[in-house]
């Protein structure tokens, strides 16, 4: 499976526009751990219940099915950062 293309590598002017850019930035900043949908909603300042949460959950599931995110547990996701974006280990 190919790692997802981060928005900034596609078009720097659109790096943070839209929901995908926001989620991508959040998950990339926390790439060492998976995040629950409610935590993602909280960071995006969305309601953590009701329709807004259901909509975010559906969107995260869709991105996971299409290989943009990794689903690690029910309602829990993380992003795989391509090796080209991670710094090399110090010798």
Residue frames relative to the residue before (quaternion, step in Angstrom):
aa qw qx qy qz dx dy dz
X 1.0000 0.0000 0.0000 0.0000 0.00 0.00 0.00
X 0.4031 -0.7111 0.5325 0.2197 3.54 -1.01 0.88
X 0.4715 -0.6521 0.4958 0.3266 3.62 -0.96 0.74
X 0.5788 -0.5960 0.4121 0.3740 3.59 -1.09 0.57
X 0.4334 -0.6549 0.5466 0.2907 3.52 -1.22 0.52
X 0.3691 -0.7300 0.5322 0.2182 3.54 -0.66 1.11
X 0.6245 -0.5857 0.3533 0.3771 3.61 -0.98 0.78
X 0.6693 0.5222 -0.3198 0.4209 3.61 0.89 -0.83
X 0.6543 0.4971 -0.3338 0.4619 3.61 1.13 -0.44
X 0.6231 0.5182 -0.3461 0.4727 3.60 1.22 -0.35
X 0.7793 -0.1415 0.1717 0.5859 3.53 0.72 -1.10
X 0.3564 -0.7830 0.4634 0.2125 3.62 -0.16 1.23
X 0.6386 0.5405 -0.3448 0.4256 3.61 1.03 -0.61
X 0.7307 0.3813 -0.2281 0.5183 3.60 1.22 -0.40
X 0.2523 0.8370 -0.4673 0.1318 3.58 1.28 0.20
X 0.8227 0.2183 -0.1062 0.5140 3.61 0.81 -0.87
X 0.4895 0.6693 -0.4475 0.3351 3.59 1.18 0.10
X 0.8081 0.2814 -0.2103 0.4729 3.52 -1.06 0.75
X 0.6958 -0.4954 0.3482 0.3863 3.48 -1.35 0.36
X 0.6407 0.5299 -0.3461 0.4346 3.63 0.89 -0.85
X 0.6525 0.5210 -0.3184 0.4489 3.60 0.91 -0.84
X 0.6652 0.5010 -0.2990 0.4659 3.57 0.97 -0.85
X 0.6731 0.4818 -0.2925 0.4788 3.58 0.91 -0.95
X 0.6390 0.5380 -0.3192 0.4476 3.55 0.95 -0.89
X 0.6656 0.4985 -0.2999 0.4675 3.58 0.88 -0.93
X 0.6603 0.5147 -0.3024 0.4557 3.58 0.93 -0.90
X 0.7091 0.4477 -0.2691 0.4736 3.58 0.82 -0.97
X 0.6224 0.5275 -0.3452 0.4638 3.60 1.07 -0.64
X 0.6496 0.5100 -0.3141 0.4683 3.59 1.03 -0.76
X 0.7505 0.2919 -0.1660 0.5691 3.59 1.22 -0.52
X 0.1710 0.8624 -0.4671 0.0944 3.57 1.12 0.65
X 0.6021 0.5750 -0.3604 0.4206 3.61 1.18 -0.33
X 0.7899 0.2216 -0.1140 0.5604 3.58 1.22 -0.37
X 0.4739 -0.6346 0.5279 0.3065 3.53 -1.22 0.54
X 0.2272 -0.7757 0.5750 0.1270 3.56 -1.17 0.57
X 0.4434 -0.6751 0.5324 0.2533 3.53 -1.10 0.84
X 0.6470 -0.5492 0.3712 0.3769 3.56 -1.14 0.69
X 0.6529 0.5140 -0.3273 0.4499 3.62 0.91 -0.81
X 0.6432 0.5077 -0.3254 0.4718 3.60 1.03 -0.72
X 0.6226 0.5216 -0.3337 0.4784 3.58 1.03 -0.78
X 0.6474 0.5162 -0.3128 0.4653 3.60 0.92 -0.92
X 0.6450 0.5272 -0.3222 0.4498 3.58 0.92 -0.90
X 0.6764 0.4929 -0.2892 0.4647 3.60 0.92 -0.91
X 0.6996 0.4357 -0.2597 0.5032 3.59 1.12 -0.65
X 0.4190 -0.7352 0.4287 0.3164 3.57 1.37 0.06
X 0.3932 0.6738 -0.5017 0.3739 3.51 1.01 1.00
X 0.5992 -0.5331 0.4267 0.4179 3.60 -1.16 0.37
X 0.3507 -0.7636 0.5109 0.1812 3.57 -1.02 0.80
X 0.7255 0.2729 -0.2523 0.5792 3.56 1.18 0.62
X 0.7442 0.4318 -0.2903 0.4188 3.53 -1.31 0.18
X 0.8346 -0.2504 0.1766 0.4577 3.53 -1.31 -0.43
X 0.6468 0.5145 -0.3614 0.4316 3.65 0.83 -0.77
X 0.6619 0.4860 -0.3079 0.4806 3.60 0.99 -0.79
X 0.6301 0.5295 -0.3301 0.4621 3.60 1.00 -0.77
X 0.6514 0.5166 -0.3089 0.4620 3.56 1.00 -0.82
X 0.6513 0.4959 -0.3083 0.4846 3.57 0.99 -0.84
X 0.6298 0.5353 -0.3317 0.4546 3.59 0.97 -0.84
X 0.6606 0.4994 -0.3048 0.4703 3.59 0.91 -0.89
X 0.6602 0.5092 -0.3081 0.4582 3.57 0.97 -0.85
X 0.6493 0.5055 -0.3154 0.4726 3.62 0.96 -0.81
X 0.6341 0.5232 -0.3253 0.4673 3.60 1.02 -0.81
X 0.6389 0.5285 -0.3165 0.4608 3.56 0.98 -0.86
X 0.6749 0.4849 -0.2956 0.4712 3.59 0.87 -0.91
X 0.6389 0.5135 -0.3311 0.4674 3.59 1.04 -0.70
X 0.6473 0.5165 -0.3182 0.4615 3.61 0.96 -0.82
X 0.7289 0.4148 -0.2249 0.4961 3.57 1.12 -0.69
X 0.6006 -0.6371 0.3304 0.3525 3.58 1.25 0.35
X 0.4863 0.6653 -0.4450 0.3506 3.59 1.19 0.21
X 0.7723 0.1682 -0.0836 0.6068 3.58 1.15 -0.66
X 0.3405 -0.6891 0.5920 0.2423 3.53 -1.35 0.24
X 0.2574 -0.7410 0.6013 0.1517 3.58 -0.84 1.01
X 0.1754 -0.8256 0.5323 0.0655 3.58 -0.54 1.17
X 0.7611 -0.0359 0.0473 0.6459 3.58 1.27 -0.47
X 0.7017 -0.4211 0.3093 0.4843 3.62 -1.18 0.11
X 0.8610 0.0042 -0.0559 0.5055 3.57 -0.85 1.07
X 0.6122 0.5160 -0.3496 0.4865 3.58 1.15 0.57
X 0.0154 -0.8342 0.5455 -0.0795 3.55 -0.70 1.13
X 0.0186 -0.7558 0.6520 0.0579 3.50 -1.34 0.35
X 0.3605 -0.7068 0.5640 0.2287 3.53 -1.30 0.24
X 0.3212 -0.7128 0.5883 0.2067 3.52 -1.14 0.68
X 0.2428 -0.7764 0.5664 0.1320 3.55 -0.63 1.11
X 0.4883 -0.6692 0.4696 0.3054 3.60 -0.81 0.95
X 0.6179 -0.5833 0.3892 0.3557 3.57 -1.09 0.74
X 0.6190 0.5687 -0.3507 0.4128 3.58 1.06 -0.64
X 0.7049 0.4467 -0.2688 0.4810 3.60 1.18 -0.40
X 0.6453 0.4938 -0.3338 0.4777 3.58 1.21 -0.25
X 0.4857 -0.6759 0.4582 0.3120 3.60 -0.88 0.84
X 0.5326 -0.6197 0.4566 0.3519 3.60 -1.08 0.63
X 0.5576 -0.6040 0.4308 0.3726 3.61 -1.09 0.56
X 0.5181 -0.6331 0.4764 0.3222 3.55 -1.13 0.67
X 0.4727 -0.6925 0.4624 0.2885 3.62 -0.92 0.84
